[in-house]
Amino acid sequence: MKNRTMQEMNEQYKDCPVQINTYVVDGRTYRVHSHFIGDKDINDVMYHYAEDRAMSEMLGIVPKTA
């Protein structure tokens, strides 16, 4: 994978949807910018992550990364 500059990535993904959420944690404000550039279903991703984590906790192993 080629190392790209931030400007190159901004140009490549400029038409993709962006969501900005603001969170306050321990009195500090954090702003999270989510850039939706892929075609994965977040529900499927989170389900598989949770399933892998539960299995690793039960069996004491490290799950494979996708």
C-alpha positions in Angstrom: 0.0 0.0 0.0 1.4 3.4 -1.0 1.9 5.9 1.7 -0.4 8.8 0.8 -0.4 12.3 2.1 -3.4 13.7 3.9 -4.2 16.0 0.9 -4.2 13.0 -1.4 -6.6 11.1 0.8 -8.8 14.2 1.2 -9.1 14.5 -2.5 -9.8 10.8 -3.1 -12.5 10.6 -0.5 -14.0 14.1 -0.7 -17.4 12.8 -2.0 -17.8 10.2 0.7 -20.1 10.8 3.7 -18.6 12.2 6.9 -20.2 12.3 10.3 -18.9 14.4 13.2 -19.7 13.5 16.8 -18.7 15.4 19.9 -18.1 13.6 23.2 -17.1 14.9 26.7 -14.9 12.6 28.7 -13.7 13.6 32.1 -14.4 17.2 31.4 -12.5 17.2 28.1 -14.2 17.6 24.7 -13.3 15.2 21.9 -14.6 15.6 18.3 -14.6 12.4 16.3 -14.7 12.6 12.5 -16.0 9.4 10.9 -15.3 9.0 7.2 -17.4 6.4 5.5 -15.2 5.1 2.6 -15.9 1.4 2.5 -18.7 -0.9 1.7 -18.8 -3.0 4.8 -21.9 -3.2 6.9 -21.1 -1.9 10.4 -23.5 -4.4 12.0 -21.7 -7.3 10.5 -18.3 -5.9 11.5 -19.3 -5.3 15.1 -21.1 -8.7 15.3 -17.9 -10.5 14.2 -15.7 -8.4 16.5 -17.9 -9.2 19.5 -18.1 -12.9 18.5 -14.3 -13.1 18.2 -13.7 -11.3 21.5 -16.2 -13.6 23.3 -14.6 -16.7 22.0 -11.1 -15.5 22.8 -12.1 -14.7 26.4 -13.7 -18.1 26.8 -10.9 -20.0 25.3 -8.0 -17.8 26.3 -6.7 -17.3 22.8 -6.1 -14.3 20.5 -8.6 -14.1 17.6 -7.4 -13.7 14.0 -7.6 -10.3 12.4 -9.6 -9.8 9.3 
